[in-house]
Amino acid sequence: MVRVSNFVISLVNVLTFMVAIMALGFGLWFKADEAKSLCQKSLYMPLLIFGASLLVLSLMGLIGSCCRASLFLWIYLFFLFMFIVGMICLSIFTILVTNKSVAKALSGRGGNDAKFGDWGNWLEKHVVNDQNWDDIKSCMATFRYCQMIPRGKPADFYKYNLPAAQSSCCKPPTYCGFEFKNATFWTMPKTGPAVPDSDCKTWNNAQNELCFNCHSCKASFLETIQKNWNKMAILNFCVFVFIIIIYSIGCCALRNNRSKGYGPYA
C-alpha cells in the first residue's frame, strides 16, 4: 500500500508536471507566432527554461515516489533544497535592492564610500540604464500601457487616481502647465512650459514616446518595482513554507522507500 507521503509527493508532481507542459506550450507559442511583438517573444526563453526545468523535476519526483526509485527521489530532494537556498538568497537580495536604509547599513557605508557596494542604487543602475530602458519603453508602447487611462473631459480626468507610473509616464508633469486635449495628448502653452524643467521639454505626443524618457517616469517606475517586490515578499514567504513542507514530506517518502528494502540506488 502506498504511504501517504508518497501519494502527496506524487500528487504535487502531477500538478507541477501539468504546469510545466503549459509553460512549454506558451513558450513555443510565443516563439512561433509571427504576429507576436518582439517584447512578447522575449518571454519565450524564460518560459521554455522554466517549463523544461519543472518538467524534469516533476518526472524525477514522480518516478521516485511512484516507482519507489530512491535515487531519483534523492536528486529531487537535492534540487528542492537548492531551490530553498535560492529563495533565501533572493529574499535577502530583494531586501537589499528595495530598502536603501537596510542596504546602506549592511554595506557599512561611511561618507561616500561603500565596503560591499551600494545595493540601494542597484535597481537604478540595472533597470533604467540606456539598454534596458529602451526595452521597457518598447513593452509599454506594445501593451498600450498609457491607452488604459480612462478618457474624459479635463474636469473628469483630474478626478482619476492614476497609478504613479501612469501619471508620470503617460502625461507631462502637472507643473509644466500643459493644456489638456485628451489623456495622452497635451499642448504646450505659447509662452512655453511654466517651469524650465527637462521633463517638460522631453514630453512628446507621439504615442510611443509620451513621457517615457522623462526622469519622473523612470523614478516612478523604480518606485513601482520596489512596492511590487515588497508585496511579493508575502507570496514568496507562502511559497517558501510550501516548499519546506513538500521537502519534509519528500524526506518521509524517501524513508518509506528505504524501509521497504529499497536502497538509495533502487
C-alpha positions as CSV (number, residue, x, y, z in Angstrom):
1,M,0.0,0.0,0.0
2,V,1.3,3.4,-1.0
3,R,2.3,5.5,2.0
4,V,0.6,8.9,2.4
5,S,3.9,10.8,1.9
6,N,4.5,9.0,-1.4
7,F,0.9,9.8,-2.5
8,V,1.3,13.5,-1.6
9,I,4.6,13.8,-3.5
10,S,3.1,12.0,-6.5
11,L,0.0,14.3,-6.5
12,V,2.2,17.5,-6.2
13,N,4.4,16.4,-9.1
14,V,1.4,15.6,-11.3
15,L,0.2,19.2,-10.8
16,T,3.7,20.6,-11.4
17,F,4.0,18.4,-14.5
18,M,0.8,20.0,-15.9
19,V,2.1,23.5,-15.1
20,A,5.4,22.6,-16.9
21,I,3.5,21.4,-20.0
22,M,1.5,24.7,-20.1
23,A,4.7,26.8,-19.7
24,L,6.4,24.9,-22.5
25,G,3.3,25.3,-24.7
26,F,3.1,29.1,-24.1
27,G,6.8,29.4,-24.7
28,L,6.7,27.6,-28.0
29,W,3.6,29.6,-29.0
30,F,5.3,33.0,-28.2
31,K,8.4,31.8,-30.2
32,A,6.5,30.6,-33.3
33,D,3.7,33.1,-33.7
34,E,4.9,35.7,-36.2
35,A,2.2,38.2,-35.1
36,K,3.7,38.5,-31.6
37,S,5.7,41.6,-30.9
38,L,9.4,41.5,-30.0
39,C,8.5,42.3,-26.4
40,Q,6.1,39.3,-26.2
41,K,8.6,37.0,-28.0
42,S,11.2,37.8,-25.4
43,L,9.1,35.9,-22.9
44,Y,9.5,32.6,-24.7
45,M,13.0,31.7,-23.5
46,P,12.3,32.2,-19.7
47,L,9.1,30.1,-20.2
48,L,10.9,27.3,-22.0
49,I,13.7,27.2,-19.4
50,F,11.1,27.3,-16.5
51,G,8.9,24.7,-18.2
52,A,11.8,22.3,-19.1
53,S,13.3,22.5,-15.6
54,L,9.9,22.0,-13.9
55,L,9.2,19.1,-16.2
56,V,12.4,17.2,-15.4
57,L,12.0,17.9,-11.7
58,S,8.4,16.6,-11.8
59,L,9.4,13.5,-13.6
60,M,12.1,12.7,-11.1
61,G,9.6,13.3,-8.2
62,L,7.0,11.0,-9.9
63,I,9.5,8.2,-10.6
64,G,11.0,8.5,-7.2
65,S,7.6,8.4,-5.3
66,C,5.5,6.1,-7.6
67,C,8.2,3.6,-8.6
68,R,10.0,3.9,-5.2
69,A,13.2,4.7,-7.0
70,S,15.3,6.2,-4.2
71,L,18.0,7.6,-6.5
72,F,15.5,9.8,-8.3
73,L,14.0,10.9,-5.0
74,W,17.5,11.8,-3.8
75,I,18.0,14.0,-6.8
76,Y,14.5,15.5,-6.5
77,L,15.2,16.4,-2.8
78,F,18.6,17.9,-3.7
79,F,17.1,20.3,-6.2
80,L,14.3,21.2,-3.8
81,F,17.0,22.0,-1.2
82,M,18.9,24.1,-3.7
83,F,15.6,25.9,-4.6
84,I,15.1,26.7,-0.9
85,V,18.6,28.1,-0.6
86,G,17.9,30.1,-3.8
87,M,14.7,31.6,-2.3
88,I,16.6,32.6,0.8
89,C,19.2,34.4,-1.3
90,L,16.5,36.0,-3.4
91,S,14.7,37.3,-0.3
92,I,18.0,38.8,1.0
93,F,18.7,40.4,-2.4
94,T,15.2,41.9,-2.6
95,I,15.6,43.5,0.8
96,L,19.0,45.0,-0.2
97,V,17.8,46.5,-3.5
98,T,14.4,47.7,-2.4
99,N,15.3,49.2,1.0
100,K,18.0,51.8,0.8
101,S,18.3,52.2,4.6
102,V,19.0,48.5,5.0
103,A,21.3,48.4,2.1
104,K,23.3,51.4,3.5
105,A,23.6,49.8,6.9
106,L,24.7,46.4,5.6
107,S,27.2,47.9,3.2
108,G,28.9,49.7,6.0
109,R,29.0,52.9,4.0
110,G,30.8,55.8,5.5
111,G,30.9,59.1,3.7
112,N,30.9,58.4,0.0
113,D,32.4,55.0,0.2
114,A,30.9,51.6,0.4
115,K,32.6,48.4,1.6
116,F,30.4,45.9,-0.3
117,G,28.8,48.0,-2.9
118,D,25.9,50.4,-3.0
119,W,23.0,47.9,-3.2
120,G,20.4,50.7,-2.7
121,N,21.2,52.0,-6.3
122,W,21.3,48.6,-7.9
123,L,17.8,48.9,-9.5
124,E,18.6,52.4,-10.8
125,K,21.9,51.1,-12.4
126,H,20.5,47.9,-13.9
127,V,16.9,48.7,-14.8
128,V,16.8,52.3,-16.1
129,N,20.1,52.2,-17.9
130,D,20.0,53.0,-21.6
131,Q,19.8,49.5,-22.9
132,N,17.2,48.1,-20.5
133,W,15.1,51.2,-20.5
134,D,14.7,51.1,-24.3
135,D,13.2,47.5,-23.9
136,I,10.9,48.7,-21.1
137,K,9.7,51.6,-23.2
138,S,9.0,49.2,-26.1
139,C,7.0,47.0,-23.9
140,M,4.9,49.9,-22.5
141,A,4.2,51.0,-26.0
142,T,3.4,47.5,-27.3
143,F,1.0,46.7,-24.5
144,R,-0.6,50.2,-24.9
145,Y,0.0,50.9,-21.2
146,C,-1.0,54.6,-21.5
147,Q,-4.1,53.8,-23.6
148,M,-5.5,52.1,-20.5
149,I,-6.1,55.6,-18.9
150,P,-9.8,56.4,-18.8
151,R,-10.8,59.1,-21.3
152,G,-12.9,62.1,-20.5
153,K,-13.1,65.8,-20.2
154,P,-10.5,67.8,-18.2
155,A,-12.7,68.1,-15.1
156,D,-13.3,64.3,-15.1
157,F,-9.6,63.4,-15.9
158,Y,-8.3,65.1,-12.8
159,K,-10.6,63.1,-10.6
160,Y,-8.9,59.9,-11.6
161,N,-6.4,58.5,-9.1
162,L,-3.8,57.2,-11.6
163,P,-1.0,54.9,-10.5
164,A,2.3,56.7,-10.1
165,A,3.9,55.1,-13.1
166,Q,1.0,56.0,-15.4
167,S,0.8,59.5,-14.0
168,S,4.5,60.1,-14.6
169,C,5.0,58.3,-17.9
170,C,1.7,58.9,-19.8
171,K,1.2,62.6,-19.3
172,P,3.5,65.6,-18.8
173,P,4.2,66.7,-15.2
174,T,1.4,68.9,-13.8
175,Y,3.8,71.7,-13.0
176,C,4.7,72.1,-16.7
177,G,1.3,73.8,-17.2
178,F,0.4,72.0,-20.5
179,E,-3.1,72.2,-21.9
180,F,-5.2,69.1,-21.7
181,K,-6.6,67.7,-25.0
182,N,-7.1,64.1,-24.0
183,A,-5.5,61.7,-21.6
184,T,-2.3,61.2,-23.7
185,F,-2.4,64.4,-25.8
186,W,-1.3,67.7,-24.3
187,T,-0.2,71.0,-25.9
188,M,2.5,73.3,-24.6
189,P,1.4,76.9,-23.9
190,K,2.6,79.5,-26.5
191,T,4.7,81.1,-23.8
192,G,6.4,77.8,-23.1
193,P,6.3,75.5,-20.1
194,A,5.5,77.0,-16.7
195,V,8.7,75.6,-15.3
196,P,12.0,75.3,-17.1
197,D,12.3,71.6,-16.3
198,S,13.8,69.0,-18.6
199,D,10.8,66.7,-18.3
200,C,8.6,69.5,-19.8
201,K,10.8,69.6,-22.9
202,T,11.0,65.8,-23.1
203,W,7.2,65.3,-23.4
204,N,6.2,64.1,-26.9
205,N,2.6,63.5,-28.1
206,A,3.7,60.5,-30.2
207,Q,2.0,57.5,-28.6
208,N,5.3,55.5,-28.5
209,E,7.2,58.3,-26.8
210,L,4.9,60.4,-24.5
211,C,7.0,60.9,-21.3
212,F,8.8,57.6,-21.4
213,N,12.1,59.4,-21.4
214,C,11.2,61.7,-18.5
215,H,13.2,61.4,-15.3
216,S,9.9,61.4,-13.4
217,C,8.8,58.3,-15.4
218,K,11.9,56.4,-14.6
219,A,11.7,57.3,-10.9
220,S,8.1,56.3,-10.7
221,F,8.8,53.0,-12.5
222,L,11.5,52.2,-10.0
223,E,9.2,53.1,-7.1
224,T,6.5,50.8,-8.5
225,I,9.0,47.9,-8.8
226,Q,10.1,48.4,-5.2
227,K,6.5,48.4,-4.0
228,N,5.6,45.3,-6.0
229,W,8.7,43.4,-4.8
230,N,7.8,44.3,-1.2
231,K,4.2,43.0,-1.8
232,M,5.6,39.8,-3.4
233,A,7.5,39.2,-0.2
234,I,4.3,37.7,1.3
235,L,3.8,35.5,-1.7
236,N,7.5,34.4,-1.5
237,F,7.0,33.5,2.1
238,C,4.0,31.4,1.4
239,V,5.8,29.6,-1.5
240,F,8.8,29.1,0.8
241,V,6.7,27.5,3.5
242,F,5.0,25.3,0.9
243,I,8.4,24.1,-0.5
244,I,9.6,23.4,3.1
245,I,6.5,21.2,3.7
246,I,7.0,19.4,0.4
247,Y,10.7,18.8,1.2
248,S,9.8,17.4,4.5
249,I,7.2,15.1,3.0
250,G,9.7,14.1,0.4
251,C,12.1,13.1,3.1
252,C,9.4,10.9,4.6
253,A,8.8,9.3,1.2
254,L,12.5,8.5,0.9
255,R,12.4,6.9,4.3
256,N,9.4,4.9,3.3
257,N,11.3,3.7,0.2
258,R,14.2,2.6,2.2
259,S,12.1,1.0,4.9
260,K,10.6,-1.2,2.2
261,G,14.0,-2.5,1.4
262,Y,14.8,-0.2,-1.5
263,G,18.3,1.2,-1.3
264,P,19.4,4.6,-2.4
265,Y,20.1,3.3,-5.9
266,A,16.9,1.4,-6.3
